[in-house]
Amino acid sequence: MTATSIAGRRAAEELTAQRGSYEAALSLGMSRREGVGLVGRDAAGLALVPGLDQTRTVGLVTLPGAFVGVLLAGASPLQAGAVQVLVLVALLLVQVLAVSVTVELISAGLLPIGTEPLPE
C-alpha cells in the first residue's frame, strides 16, 4: 500500500509541476499514456525506494518472521533463508506490479489525480 500511495501522490505532483512538459509531449504527437509515462516515470521509481530499503535491512536490523517461523518448525537455516528470500522477492514483485498498475490507471485517466483533468 505504501508504494501504491506514493506512486499515485508523486505522479499527481509531477504532472501538476510538469504540466508544460506533458502538454509539449502531446503537441509532439505522443499519446496521453506516453505523456504521462514520460513525466511519471521518476515517480514510479521513487515509490519503490521504501520497499527496497526495507529489504536491505532484513536480517541485519530485524529477524524476519518467515525465517524465524521456518526455523522453529524444524527446517535448516539454509531452508529458512531460502523461504525468506522467496518472501522478499515476492513482496518486491507485488510492489512493482502495484506501482505499474497505478501509473497505468493514471495514464488511462481512470484514476483521478486532482480537480483539473489532464488534456487529451
Number of C-alpha atoms within 10 A of each C-alpha: 9 13 24 21 14 20 27 23 15 20 27 21 16 18 23 16 12 14 17 11 15 24 18 13 18 18 11 9 10 15 14 20 17 15 23 28 20 15 21 25 16 14 22 24 14 14 23 19 13 13 16 14 10 12 16 12 12 15 12 9 9 9 11 16 11 18 21 15 13 17 16 11 9 10 14 12 13 11 14 20 19 14 15 21 16 12 15 20 13 12 15 16 12 13 20 19 14 19 25 17 14 22 25 17 15 22 21 13 16 10 13 15 18 12 6 8 9 18 9 10
